[in-house]
Amino acid sequence: MLPQHIKTGDFIAVGAYYNGQLVATASIVIDDDGIAGFYNDSTLEQYRNKGIATKLYHYRLKLIKNMGIKQAIVQTSPMATSLAKKVGFTQVTNYKIYMYE
């Protein structure tokens, strides 16, 4: 698995490739206060539970550290909560989403 990234302004797109195929994506958005938000995590179903998402988290954490950024936030789905905790994020609130149709 080879992670790569593209930086455009305050947005960084990250992808993980396996045998030349893009199998997972994620992003970082740097806000005006210099806090990195981790967003848009997605892994192809057949590549889940193989450690790829974990590697993308570590890759992004290394990127922001090299940029001098010391704080990161992530909003997860119930499926990804344990992964965020595993790589060192701590839960600070219960955030509810409401939809209007």
Backbone bond lengths (Angstrom), bond angles and torsions (degrees), N, CA, C in turn:
res aa  C-N    CA-C-N  psi(-1)  N-CA   C-N-CA  omega(-1)  CA-C   N-CA-C  phi
1 M - - - 1.449 - - 1.517 107.86 -
2 L 1.317 115.40 126.26 1.451 121.36 -178.17 1.520 110.22 -121.07
3 P 1.359 118.07 105.91 1.459 118.93 177.07 1.529 110.46 -76.92
4 Q 1.317 115.57 145.17 1.457 122.60 175.29 1.518 107.70 -139.96
5 H 1.348 116.07 160.57 1.459 117.90 178.85 1.524 111.80 -144.70
6 I 1.332 114.54 159.00 1.458 123.55 174.66 1.519 106.61 -128.73
7 K 1.348 116.99 128.98 1.468 121.05 179.81 1.521 109.40 -109.35
8 T 1.328 115.66 128.90 1.462 122.52 175.60 1.518 107.42 -132.30
9 G 1.307 117.69 104.57 1.461 120.81 -177.80 1.515 110.51 61.53
10 D 1.329 116.34 -123.64 1.462 121.54 -179.28 1.523 112.63 -96.06
11 F 1.322 117.65 13.13 1.465 122.97 -179.50 1.523 109.47 -116.64
12 I 1.332 115.57 132.02 1.463 121.07 177.43 1.521 108.09 -125.43
13 A 1.316 116.50 121.11 1.465 122.12 175.60 1.521 108.24 -96.22
14 V 1.332 116.17 134.40 1.461 122.11 -177.41 1.523 108.65 -124.04
15 G 1.316 116.26 138.71 1.458 120.61 177.55 1.511 110.83 -134.89
16 A 1.320 116.00 148.86 1.465 121.79 175.79 1.520 107.94 -115.02
17 Y 1.307 115.10 129.82 1.460 121.50 -178.27 1.521 109.73 -112.41
18 Y 1.310 115.93 139.52 1.461 122.31 176.12 1.525 106.49 -128.75
19 N 1.325 116.14 120.12 1.472 121.39 -176.11 1.526 111.50 50.89
20 G 1.333 116.56 41.67 1.454 121.86 177.21 1.513 115.91 80.35
21 Q 1.324 118.26 -2.02 1.462 122.19 -179.15 1.525 109.88 -104.37
22 L 1.335 116.38 134.01 1.460 121.08 174.95 1.524 108.29 -70.55
23 V 1.346 117.07 116.46 1.464 120.61 -175.15 1.529 113.09 -116.13
24 A 1.333 117.48 -13.62 1.465 120.49 179.95 1.521 109.20 -153.90
25 T 1.333 115.28 146.94 1.461 120.80 177.79 1.522 109.76 -134.91
26 A 1.311 115.18 159.21 1.460 122.20 177.16 1.526 106.88 -162.84
27 S 1.323 116.53 172.44 1.459 118.82 178.12 1.522 110.87 -148.42
28 I 1.320 112.95 165.51 1.465 122.38 174.69 1.525 106.49 -130.44
29 V 1.324 116.32 135.63 1.458 121.65 171.41 1.523 106.75 -122.50
30 I 1.330 116.53 125.88 1.462 121.31 178.84 1.529 107.55 -95.24
31 D 1.346 116.59 121.19 1.465 118.86 -178.68 1.529 111.32 -85.09
32 D 1.325 116.13 177.61 1.465 121.21 -176.39 1.522 113.37 -64.72
33 D 1.337 117.01 -19.65 1.463 121.09 178.45 1.524 112.20 -92.01
34 G 1.333 117.54 4.11 1.459 120.94 179.14 1.514 113.40 78.56
35 I 1.323 117.53 24.52 1.462 121.62 176.99 1.521 107.93 -101.92
36 A 1.324 115.67 134.62 1.462 121.36 -179.43 1.519 109.90 -90.06
37 G 1.310 116.58 126.93 1.463 121.82 173.64 1.512 109.00 -102.85
38 F 1.317 116.52 128.54 1.467 121.58 177.95 1.527 107.77 -95.67
39 Y 1.328 116.24 123.17 1.458 121.45 -174.56 1.527 111.46 -137.94
40 N 1.331 113.97 170.58 1.470 123.28 167.81 1.526 114.64 58.69
41 D 1.305 117.58 35.66 1.465 120.24 177.99 1.524 109.67 -71.78
42 S 1.310 115.71 129.38 1.457 120.53 179.66 1.523 109.53 -153.60
43 T 1.320 115.72 132.94 1.464 121.57 177.84 1.519 108.26 -129.94
44 L 1.324 116.59 134.82 1.461 119.38 175.64 1.522 109.38 -55.12
45 E 1.308 116.26 138.95 1.464 121.30 -172.78 1.526 112.86 -53.21
46 Q 1.310 117.93 -43.06 1.468 120.16 -176.54 1.533 113.00 -70.69
47 Y 1.351 117.64 -9.32 1.464 121.21 178.72 1.527 112.35 -108.22
48 R 1.321 117.79 4.80 1.468 120.78 179.07 1.527 110.38 -72.94
49 N 1.327 115.26 156.57 1.474 123.29 179.25 1.520 112.27 62.92
50 K 1.329 116.33 30.85 1.461 121.45 176.28 1.533 111.36 -119.31
51 G 1.333 116.39 8.65 1.460 120.49 177.95 1.521 114.77 87.04
52 I 1.318 117.81 2.16 1.464 120.48 -176.82 1.525 111.27 -67.46
53 A 1.320 117.99 -46.43 1.469 120.75 179.35 1.525 110.81 -62.03
54 T 1.325 116.89 -37.66 1.468 120.62 176.87 1.521 110.08 -61.67
55 K 1.329 116.78 -43.89 1.467 120.25 179.08 1.521 111.16 -63.79
56 L 1.335 117.41 -36.70 1.465 119.72 177.42 1.527 111.58 -66.60
57 Y 1.328 117.39 -37.71 1.466 119.92 175.00 1.525 110.03 -61.05
58 H 1.330 117.23 -49.72 1.468 120.53 -179.27 1.530 111.12 -62.57
59 Y 1.314 116.83 -38.65 1.463 121.26 177.92 1.530 110.35 -61.17
60 R 1.340 116.86 -46.10 1.462 120.15 179.76 1.521 111.46 -66.92
61 L 1.333 117.17 -39.33 1.464 119.52 177.77 1.528 110.85 -61.61
62 K 1.324 117.17 -39.24 1.465 120.97 177.49 1.530 110.50 -66.79
63 L 1.329 117.15 -41.94 1.470 120.45 178.10 1.522 111.51 -57.63
64 I 1.336 116.61 -50.07 1.468 118.18 -176.51 1.525 111.22 -68.86
65 K 1.328 117.20 -33.79 1.466 119.89 176.58 1.524 109.71 -61.73
66 N 1.328 116.78 -43.69 1.463 120.93 178.80 1.526 112.21 -65.93
67 M 1.328 117.34 -21.28 1.465 122.21 176.92 1.527 111.47 -88.13
68 G 1.331 117.39 -2.19 1.459 121.54 -179.13 1.517 113.91 83.84
69 I 1.322 117.14 11.92 1.465 121.50 179.78 1.521 108.93 -87.87
70 K 1.330 116.22 130.64 1.464 120.69 -174.29 1.516 114.21 -107.29
71 Q 1.337 118.05 -11.90 1.462 120.43 -178.45 1.520 110.53 -126.31
72 A 1.328 114.68 142.79 1.460 121.02 175.61 1.520 108.56 -139.57
73 I 1.325 114.87 149.15 1.458 120.83 176.10 1.524 108.86 -125.35
74 V 1.315 115.20 155.64 1.456 120.60 175.99 1.521 108.06 -148.03
75 Q 1.312 115.79 140.32 1.467 121.89 173.07 1.516 105.62 -113.09
76 T 1.316 117.55 120.44 1.461 119.94 -172.84 1.522 112.50 -113.97
77 S 1.303 113.37 159.71 1.464 120.66 168.73 1.525 106.94 -82.06
78 P 1.325 118.23 164.02 1.468 118.98 176.50 1.533 112.28 -55.30
79 M 1.335 117.39 -32.88 1.461 120.97 -179.26 1.533 111.96 -65.20
80 A 1.334 117.70 -29.88 1.463 120.75 -174.00 1.522 114.46 -104.39
81 T 1.324 117.94 -0.19 1.464 120.55 -177.20 1.518 112.46 -58.68
82 S 1.315 117.53 -45.44 1.468 119.95 -177.89 1.526 111.15 -64.45
83 L 1.316 117.88 -33.47 1.463 121.00 178.00 1.524 110.81 -65.75
84 A 1.327 117.13 -45.49 1.462 120.34 178.82 1.524 110.88 -60.09
85 K 1.319 116.38 -42.18 1.468 120.15 178.14 1.523 110.95 -66.05
86 K 1.323 116.78 -39.10 1.469 121.58 -178.26 1.527 111.93 -60.55
87 V 1.328 117.45 -35.41 1.463 119.89 -178.03 1.525 112.76 -91.21
88 G 1.352 117.48 1.99 1.456 119.92 171.45 1.515 117.41 117.07
89 F 1.327 118.79 -1.21 1.462 120.16 176.10 1.524 109.33 -76.98
90 T 1.330 116.08 146.78 1.459 120.71 176.02 1.526 108.89 -118.70
91 Q 1.321 115.82 143.42 1.462 121.02 -179.78 1.517 109.29 -74.35
92 V 1.340 116.58 129.78 1.460 120.56 179.53 1.522 112.67 -116.04
93 T 1.322 118.21 -14.00 1.458 121.03 179.31 1.524 109.86 -161.11
94 N 1.312 115.80 162.08 1.465 121.50 170.00 1.517 106.63 -101.69
95 Y 1.275 116.96 112.46 1.461 123.13 -176.13 1.516 108.55 -101.64
96 K 1.294 117.38 122.23 1.463 122.28 -179.59 1.521 109.39 -102.63
97 I 1.305 115.74 144.17 1.458 122.19 178.22 1.523 107.97 -113.18
98 Y 1.306 116.51 133.71 1.454 121.82 178.19 1.528 108.60 -121.52
99 M 1.315 116.00 145.28 1.449 120.56 -178.67 1.519 109.79 -123.49
100 Y 1.298 115.17 138.60 1.456 122.16 175.86 1.521 108.12 -108.45
101 E 1.327 116.24 128.79 1.469 119.68 179.02 1.505 109.95 -119.31
